[in-house]
Amino acid sequence: MKKYPQLVLSPEQRLIVLCCCTRPASEQMDTIGKLLDQALDWNCILSTAAMHGLSGLLYSNLRNYRAGGREARGSMERLKAEYHAIAYRNVLFSRAYKHILKTFNNEHIKVMPFKGIAFIHDIYHNIALRPFTDIDIIIEKSSLVRAEQALQALGYHKKKMSASKLKRHFHSIFWQKQGEMTTFVELHWDIDFADSPYRIQISDFWQRAQRSDAGTQTVYSMSLEDSIIANCFHIIRGDCPGQLMPLKNFCDLSEIITRHHSQINWQTLTDRSEQYRVTRPVYLVLFLLEELFRAPVPIDVISELKNSGLRDDMTATIYQKRIFPKKRRDISMPRSFLDLSSSRRFTDKIAVYFTMVKKIYRSFRNLYYYNLDHSILTASRVSLSALSRSFLNYVRLLYFMLLKPEQIETTRNKALQAKRDLEEIELWMRGAV
């Protein structure tokens, strides 16, 4: 099988990837020890780990090594503090989930946990290893009204959502204050937008779900094949082509495949991926799992990518833009500026201006609904602050255009190419190219 050569990681990135597992093999531990002997950029390590939700795993796998240097020791203390903070938050989330599960059981509402809450006890042996920010629960759509009423009876408040977003969305959000922490619950009746080009049928997942009884509580779990498909799809699906692919989600899948490899029916997984039109997204994530973590994915499954049009430069773009994006140190190129500068016709440029106005309105609307108090003043203040930063950035762009036109042109061309590359990958995943 052809190996893609673009995966060249820095020592800091290699250290993080090696720690993306609950039990590193002896070879991994040896490599981790050698990397720790090097002069590492610990600020980069800490920020990347936090961005990908890996601080708990990183501390767990590094705490038995003797960290050298003041910077390394200080970083380990910061990781230790985050490790304990994750454990504290997860205990509160777990208690809230058990309370909700008991209430839903009493109301005869079927519960299928999804993502973080589904893995914290089944995959990770330590509650501090895998952070999650909300409780994702899948229910049958026919139970939605009763489930929402049950949550409200428990003291949860339903988060407001715009009419346009509510029409096409697949979950409702509830929240409740617990001291200084807010517990969020996402109540799913599906896992994708109503107007999606993909065709995942959540009703099929329910038919194949495995029922388990723990004491007096009943919970349903996806089959292994459905769980892999759903979580691969969750990594890929995003509201924008350049959205980050968190490594914590890759780690979830890697642990599932490593632990249950012999029980997975790969032909069934392939057939269902084709049925739901998610073959490319699923195979792409499986390819990245094998490439990054050496997850035991069958070669014949990975080799399917050869015939699907995935190119070396596309995988390089995914690594550089969606997994390990570099912090921009040069000029920031807003999407609107790129669209405006690349438009040829005057009518297209006018359309970009109207799009900018629409984006400002959408930004304000999202800020209004994101804030739990739904304060117009708060949304206005944050929007004005963002617009001020955007205005200053445009002034900076104008300065460079006048005094350093070659630099601005080089940066613009790079940003345009990155935009086109990400859009091409998105089209490829949807089967449009």
FENJO-V508916 format. One record per residue. PHI is phi in degrees with one decimal (NA if undefined). D_CENTER is the distance of its C-alpha to the mean C-alpha in whole Angstrom. Layout:
phi d_center
PHI D_CENTER
PHI D_CENTER
//
This chain:
phi d_center
NA 29
-66.7 28
-98.9 25
-87.5 23
-84.2 25
-75.7 22
-78.7 20
-114.7 22
-100.0 20
-73.8 22
-55.9 23
-67.0 21
-67.7 18
-62.1 20
-61.0 20
-64.7 17
-63.0 16
-64.1 19
-91.1 18
-83.1 15
-161.1 17
-81.7 19
-138.9 23
-61.8 23
-71.2 26
-59.9 29
-63.7 29
-63.0 25
-64.2 27
-63.6 30
-66.7 27
-59.6 25
-60.1 29
-68.0 30
-66.1 27
-68.1 28
-76.8 31
-85.7 30
-82.4 30
-103.5 26
-87.3 24
-72.2 23
-64.1 22
-64.8 20
-61.8 19
-65.0 18
-68.8 16
-67.4 14
-62.9 13
-65.5 13
-61.7 10
-97.0 8
69.0 10
-117.2 12
-59.8 15
-65.0 17
-63.4 17
-62.3 18
-65.6 21
-59.4 22
-86.8 22
-106.7 24
-67.4 26
-87.0 29
-92.3 29
-88.3 32
-76.3 30
-97.9 33
87.9 33
-63.6 33
-63.7 29
-65.6 28
-65.5 30
-64.9 28
-67.0 25
-65.7 25
-66.8 26
-66.9 23
-64.9 21
-62.7 23
-63.1 23
-68.6 20
-57.9 20
-71.2 22
-65.9 21
-61.8 18
-59.5 20
-63.1 22
-63.3 19
-66.9 18
-62.3 22
-65.4 22
-63.2 19
-63.6 21
-62.3 24
-63.8 23
-63.1 21
-62.8 25
-66.8 26
-65.2 25
-59.2 25
-62.1 29
-64.8 29
-65.7 28
-59.6 30
-63.5 33
-93.4 32
57.9 31
-105.0 28
-68.5 26
-124.1 23
-124.8 20
-64.3 17
-137.2 13
60.4 10
-53.0 11
-65.9 15
-76.0 16
-103.4 15
-60.6 16
-104.5 20
-80.8 20
-109.3 18
-95.5 18
-80.2 22
-135.7 21
-67.3 20
-91.1 19
-84.6 17
-128.7 13
-76.0 12
-144.2 11
-101.2 12
-154.0 13
-104.5 15
-95.8 14
-127.9 17
-98.9 18
-127.3 22
-75.2 24
-60.4 24
-65.5 28
-99.3 27
-59.8 25
-61.2 28
-66.3 29
-66.4 26
-64.8 26
-64.7 29
-65.7 29
-65.3 26
-65.5 28
-67.9 31
-82.2 29
100.1 28
-84.0 25
-107.9 25
-81.3 23
-75.9 21
-67.8 23
-141.5 21
-62.7 23
-61.1 25
-66.3 23
-72.8 20
-64.4 21
-63.7 23
-105.4 20
-82.6 17
-129.0 17
-155.8 17
-114.7 18
-116.4 18
-123.1 20
-144.1 21
-152.4 23
-76.9 24
-127.6 25
66.8 27
-89.0 25
-106.8 22
-107.8 20
-94.6 19
-106.8 17
-125.1 17
-102.5 15
-98.6 18
-92.6 17
-115.6 19
-157.7 17
-124.9 14
-152.6 14
-64.7 16
-64.2 20
-99.4 21
-70.3 18
-74.7 20
-84.2 18
-131.1 20
-68.9 19
-107.2 21
-66.2 20
-63.0 24
-65.7 24
-62.1 22
-64.7 24
-63.2 27
-96.6 26
-62.4 24
-100.4 26
-84.1 27
-136.1 28
-116.4 30
-110.7 30
69.2 33
-96.8 33
-102.5 30
-117.5 28
-140.2 25
-112.2 23
-123.7 21
-63.3 20
-63.6 22
-56.6 20
-65.2 20
-66.0 18
-63.8 16
-64.9 15
-61.0 15
-62.9 13
-78.6 10
-62.2 10
-64.4 10
-62.5 7
-64.5 5
-77.1 8
-67.3 9
-154.8 8
-82.4 11
-145.1 12
-61.0 12
-96.3 11
-65.4 8
-63.1 6
-101.1 5
-65.0 4
-68.1 8
-62.0 8
-72.3 7
-64.5 9
-62.4 12
-54.4 12
-66.8 13
-60.3 15
-66.9 17
-60.1 17
-67.8 19
-65.5 21
-76.0 22
-119.6 23
-54.9 24
-70.9 27
-95.4 26
-82.1 24
-91.5 26
-69.1 24
-67.2 27
-62.5 25
-60.7 22
-63.7 23
-63.3 25
-68.6 23
-61.3 20
-66.8 23
-60.2 24
-92.9 21
60.5 21
-122.3 17
-58.1 19
-65.8 18
-57.7 14
-66.8 15
-65.7 17
-63.9 15
-64.1 12
-63.2 15
-62.2 17
-65.1 14
-62.4 15
-67.1 18
-71.3 18
-82.4 16
-113.7 17
58.0 20
-63.1 19
-75.4 22
-91.3 21
-54.8 25
-61.9 26
-66.5 27
-70.2 23
-64.8 22
-64.2 25
-59.8 24
-66.6 22
-59.7 26
-94.7 27
-103.2 24
94.1 24
-73.0 22
-104.6 23
-57.9 23
-68.1 22
-70.6 19
-67.1 18
-62.5 19
-63.4 17
-62.3 14
-62.0 14
-79.9 16
-109.3 14
-117.0 10
-113.5 10
-122.9 13
-67.8 14
-81.6 17
-69.2 18
-70.5 21
-108.6 24
-97.3 26
-75.5 26
-82.6 23
-108.3 24
-63.0 23
-57.8 22
-63.8 25
-65.1 27
-63.8 26
-63.7 26
-67.4 30
-72.1 31
-93.8 30
-75.3 32
-93.3 35
-89.9 37
-63.7 38
-63.7 37
-67.0 33
-66.4 33
-62.5 34
-62.1 32
-64.4 29
-60.1 31
-64.1 31
-63.8 27
-62.2 27
-62.8 28
-63.1 26
-65.9 23
-62.6 25
-64.2 25
-62.9 22
-61.9 21
-62.2 23
-61.9 23
-64.7 19
-65.7 20
-63.9 23
-77.2 21
-68.4 18
-73.2 21
-65.5 22
-81.7 26
51.5 25
-93.9 28
-65.3 29
-64.3 30
-64.0 27
-61.9 25
-66.3 28
-62.7 28
-67.3 24
-63.2 25
-63.6 28
-63.2 27
-65.3 24
-65.4 27
-64.7 29
-64.0 26
-65.6 26
-62.7 30
-62.5 30
-66.6 28
-67.1 30
-62.4 33
-64.2 32
-61.5 31
-61.6 35
-59.8 36
-68.5 35
-63.3 36
-81.5 39
-102.8 40
-135.4 37
-62.2 37
-66.2 36
-65.5 33
-66.8 32
-69.1 32
-63.1 31
-64.7 28
-63.2 28
-63.4 28
-64.1 25
-66.6 23
-63.7 24
-65.2 24
-62.5 20
-62.4 20
-65.1 22
-62.8 20
-66.5 16
-67.2 18
-65.4 20
-63.3 17
-61.8 16
-65.2 19
-62.1 20
-63.2 17
-82.2 18
81.7 22
-84.0 23
-132.5 24
//
